[in-house]
Amino acid sequence: MPARKRSVSCAAMTTHEPLPAVVTVDWLKDRVPDVKLLDTSWYLPPMGRDARQEFAAARIPGAQFWDIDGVCDPSTDLPHMLPSEAAFAAAADALGISNEDAVVVYDGMGVFAAPRAWWTWRVLGHSRVAVLEGGLPAWKAAGLALDEAAASSDTLTAATAAARAASSSSGNTKYKA
């Protein structure tokens, strides 16, 4: 007997049920207005790719940029260590994400950095987060629209700036990590 794929109904978007860990392009394409999309691209230096430049050039419509090396623990030299709850909450607030929102993370490699972002959101208490299977390459392969309008520098740095500010103060946030 073939394995049954778990499907998520549209009701999940209105009843605040947890999302599956991974969602497909087919699942996402009809729900883009109902979820918060985060491009979480990050590349190893030898790859010669710039996540911010790629996001600025083309992204899934409605996506915002989440820098895993920007929303992190600034007290260590280790890369992309978990941020404090306050820094995470400030970054979520800066992107207009609430505790109840469904969040879908993706990256420019397919599935490279997005699982790290998914894990960060889960560890800090956000149960309604999923990774887009195949990431941006799968979205492009499906022939779906891209937002190619220039992204402002504020769009690229909002989460990072808020996280860093919160790391140095006891800010008051709407998002509760």
C-alpha positions, 0 to 999 in steps of 0.5 A, a space after each residue: 500500500 502506498 504511503 499517504 502524504 499528510 495534507 494540511 487543509 485551509 482550515 489549518 490557516 485559520 485555526 492556528 494548527 501547527 504546520 507540517 515541517 515541510 510544505 510543497 510549492 503546490 501547498 504554498 502557491 495558493 496560501 502566499 497571502 496567508 503566510 509570512 514568507 522568509 528568505 533565509 538564504 545563507 552561503 558558504 564563502 567559497 560558493 561566491 554567492 551573496 544572499 542579500 543581493 540575490 534576495 534584492 534581485 528576485 524572491 517569492 512575492 511577499 517574502 522578507 529577508 531573515 539573516 541567520 548571521 544577523 539574528 544571532 548571539 552577538 557575544 560569540 564569534 561562532 556563526 549563526 548561534 541562537 539569538 536571545 529570546 529578546 533579540 528573536 522577538 524584536 526581529 519577529 516584530 520588525 518583520 510584522 510576525 506574530 506568535 499566531 502567524 504561519 511562517 514558511 522559510 526557504 532558501 536559494 539553494 533548495 534546502 540548505 539554510 532554511 532548516 537552520 532557520 526552521 529550527 531556530 523558530 521552533 527552539 524559540 517557541 514558534 510551532 507554526 513554521 515550515 520549510 519550503 521543499 526545494 526552496 526558491 529553485 522549486 518555486 522557479 521550476 514551477 514557473 511561479 511569479 517572482 518579485 523582482 522589484 528592487 528591495 530597499 536596504 531597510 527590507 534587507 536589514 530590518 530583522 538584523 537591526 532589531 535583533 541587535 538593538 534588542 541584544 543591547 537593551 531590554 526592549 518591549 516586543 509584541 512577539 513573545 518567544 
